[in-house]
Amino acid sequence: NECFAQIRQLLSFIPANNLDDPPHSETKDDVNRKDSELRAIVPTNSKMPYDVRDVIRRVVDNGNFFEVMPLYSQNMVIGFARLADQSIGIIANQPNALAGCLDINASDKAARFILDCNQTRVPLVFLQDVSGFMVGKDAEQSGIIRSGAKLVNALSNTTVPKLTVITGGSYGAGNYAMCGKAFDPRFIFAWPNARYAVM
């Protein structure tokens, strides 16, 4: 049934233990393929939302993205996929929900996933479109600083390879917490209309 199929799919991305490398799977997806529609998915107008899952499915092998916790904190998208047959973990801001802003739940969700991927030696890919952390009295009283620190701590303790793609805006502490230059990712790529700035 469907539950067992999802468990099998999840296990196909992670190794049997933390000493093994993540499993490879021959997807036969051309690593040199081009997708001209990718530029149209991310709007040039920063006020227009888009679904980051559309970007993910067009980039990963065979469009196969296994999303984890899709109903919780929908402004953060996490899950497993493959690039060139290699398992990867994806952490992406979702512009369709809260404009991809990092709130308490999104920070906790991403931090937990980063730790899980690091423990299973799964490389990480970050898709940034983030204006920063949620601000205001309510956010501060609820513990946004603690949750933000948890995310930054998880990221700073990773030993797996990291790659960052700026698909939209990337500002201030949001850039920092979503694996900006300070965390020395192997590569940082930017969409043609990406925006990048300190606050």
C-alpha positions as CSV (number, residue, x, y, z in Angstrom):
1,N,0.0,0.0,0.0
2,E,0.9,3.7,-0.2
3,C,2.5,4.0,3.2
4,F,5.0,1.2,2.5
5,A,5.7,2.6,-0.9
6,Q,6.7,6.0,0.7
7,I,8.9,4.2,3.2
8,R,10.7,2.3,0.5
9,Q,11.2,5.5,-1.5
10,L,12.6,7.3,1.6
11,L,15.0,4.5,2.3
12,S,16.2,4.6,-1.3
13,F,17.8,7.9,-0.6
14,I,19.7,7.2,2.7
15,P,22.3,4.6,3.6
16,A,21.8,1.7,5.9
17,N,24.0,3.3,8.5
18,N,26.1,6.4,9.1
19,L,29.3,4.7,7.9
20,D,28.0,3.9,4.4
21,D,27.8,6.4,1.5
22,P,24.3,7.3,0.3
23,P,23.0,4.8,-2.3
24,H,23.4,5.6,-6.0
25,S,20.7,4.9,-8.4
26,E,21.0,5.0,-12.2
27,T,18.4,7.4,-13.3
28,K,19.5,7.7,-16.9
29,D,18.7,11.4,-16.8
30,D,21.0,13.4,-19.1
31,V,23.3,15.6,-16.9
32,N,23.7,18.0,-19.8
33,R,20.0,18.5,-20.5
34,K,18.6,22.1,-20.7
35,D,15.2,23.3,-19.6
36,S,14.3,26.7,-21.2
37,E,11.2,27.0,-19.0
38,L,13.2,27.3,-15.8
39,R,13.7,31.0,-16.4
40,A,10.0,31.5,-16.8
41,I,9.1,29.8,-13.5
42,V,10.9,32.3,-11.3
43,P,9.2,35.7,-12.1
44,T,11.4,38.8,-12.6
45,N,9.0,40.7,-10.4
46,S,10.0,39.9,-6.8
47,K,6.5,40.6,-5.6
48,M,5.1,37.7,-7.6
49,P,5.1,34.3,-5.8
50,Y,6.0,31.0,-7.4
51,D,6.1,27.4,-6.2
52,V,9.7,26.3,-5.6
53,R,8.7,22.7,-6.1
54,D,8.4,23.5,-9.8
55,V,12.0,24.6,-9.8
56,I,13.1,21.5,-7.9
57,R,11.3,19.0,-10.1
58,R,12.8,20.5,-13.2
59,V,16.4,20.4,-11.8
60,V,16.6,17.0,-10.1
61,D,16.9,13.6,-11.9
62,N,13.7,12.6,-13.6
63,G,11.8,15.2,-11.7
64,N,11.6,12.8,-8.7
65,F,11.4,14.9,-5.5
66,F,10.5,13.1,-2.2
67,E,9.2,15.9,0.0
68,V,9.4,15.5,3.8
69,M,6.8,17.1,6.2
70,P,4.9,18.8,3.3
71,L,2.1,20.1,5.5
72,Y,4.2,21.5,8.4
73,S,5.6,25.0,8.0
74,Q,4.8,25.3,4.3
75,N,7.2,28.3,3.9
76,M,10.1,25.8,4.0
77,V,10.4,22.9,1.6
78,I,12.6,20.0,2.5
79,G,13.1,16.6,0.9
80,F,15.3,14.1,-1.0
81,A,16.2,13.9,-4.6
82,R,19.1,12.9,-6.9
83,L,21.5,14.9,-9.0
84,A,23.6,12.8,-11.5
85,D,22.5,9.7,-9.6
86,Q,23.7,11.0,-6.2
87,S,21.3,11.4,-3.3
88,I,20.9,14.9,-2.0
89,G,18.9,16.7,0.6
90,I,17.1,19.9,-0.5
91,I,16.3,22.9,1.7
92,A,14.3,25.6,0.0
93,N,12.4,28.7,0.9
94,Q,8.8,28.6,-0.4
95,P,7.8,32.0,-1.8
96,N,4.1,30.8,-2.0
97,A,3.9,30.8,1.8
98,L,4.9,33.8,4.0
99,A,7.1,34.9,1.1
100,G,9.6,32.2,2.1
101,C,10.4,34.1,5.4
102,L,12.1,32.1,8.1
103,D,9.9,31.8,11.1
104,I,10.2,29.5,14.2
105,N,8.7,26.4,12.6
106,A,10.6,26.8,9.3
107,S,13.9,27.2,11.2
108,D,13.2,24.1,13.3
109,K,12.1,22.1,10.3
110,A,15.2,23.0,8.3
111,A,17.6,22.5,11.3
112,R,16.3,19.0,12.0
113,F,16.6,18.0,8.3
114,I,20.1,19.4,8.0
115,L,21.2,17.3,11.1
116,D,19.5,14.2,9.6
117,C,21.3,14.6,6.3
118,N,24.6,15.3,8.0
119,Q,24.3,12.1,10.1
120,T,23.6,10.0,7.0
121,R,26.2,11.7,4.9
122,V,23.7,13.1,2.3
123,P,25.0,16.3,0.6
124,L,22.8,19.4,0.9
125,V,21.5,21.8,-1.8
126,F,19.9,25.1,-0.6
127,L,17.5,27.1,-2.8
128,Q,17.4,30.6,-1.4
129,D,14.5,33.1,-1.9
130,V,14.4,34.6,1.5
131,S,13.8,38.1,2.9
132,G,15.1,37.2,6.3
133,F,13.8,36.0,9.7
134,M,10.3,36.9,10.9
135,V,10.5,40.1,13.0
136,G,8.2,41.7,15.6
137,K,7.2,41.4,19.2
138,D,5.3,38.1,18.8
139,A,8.1,36.4,16.9
140,E,10.7,37.5,19.5
141,Q,8.5,36.4,22.5
142,S,7.8,33.1,20.8
143,G,11.6,32.4,20.5
144,I,12.7,33.3,16.9
145,I,16.2,34.0,18.2
146,R,16.4,30.5,19.7
147,S,15.1,28.8,16.6
148,G,17.3,30.8,14.3
149,A,20.3,29.9,16.4
150,K,19.3,26.3,16.1
151,L,19.3,26.5,12.3
152,V,22.6,28.3,12.2
153,N,24.2,25.8,14.7
154,A,23.0,22.9,12.6
155,L,24.4,24.4,9.5
156,S,27.7,25.3,11.0
157,N,28.3,21.8,12.3
158,T,27.7,20.0,8.9
159,T,30.5,18.2,7.3
160,V,28.7,17.1,4.1
161,P,29.2,19.0,0.8
162,K,26.9,22.0,0.5
163,L,25.7,23.9,-2.6
164,T,23.6,27.1,-2.7
165,V,21.4,28.4,-5.5
166,I,19.9,31.9,-5.1
167,T,16.6,31.7,-7.1
168,G,15.1,35.1,-6.0
169,G,16.1,37.4,-3.2
170,S,18.6,36.7,-0.6
171,Y,18.8,39.2,2.2
172,G,20.6,39.7,5.6
173,A,20.4,37.0,8.1
174,G,18.2,34.9,5.8
175,N,21.1,34.6,3.4
176,Y,23.4,33.6,6.3
177,A,21.0,31.0,7.7
178,M,20.3,29.4,4.3
179,C,24.0,28.6,3.6
180,G,25.3,31.8,2.4
181,K,29.0,32.6,1.7
182,A,29.9,32.5,5.4
183,F,29.3,28.8,5.5
184,D,31.6,28.2,2.5
185,P,29.4,26.1,0.3
186,R,31.3,24.3,-2.6
187,F,29.4,26.5,-5.1
188,I,27.0,29.5,-5.0
189,F,24.9,29.9,-8.1
190,A,22.5,32.7,-8.9
191,W,19.4,32.9,-11.1
192,P,19.8,35.7,-13.8
193,N,17.3,37.9,-11.8
194,A,18.6,37.0,-8.3
195,R,19.0,39.8,-5.8
196,Y,21.6,39.7,-3.0
197,A,22.2,42.2,-0.2
198,V,22.9,42.8,3.4
199,M,20.2,44.5,5.5
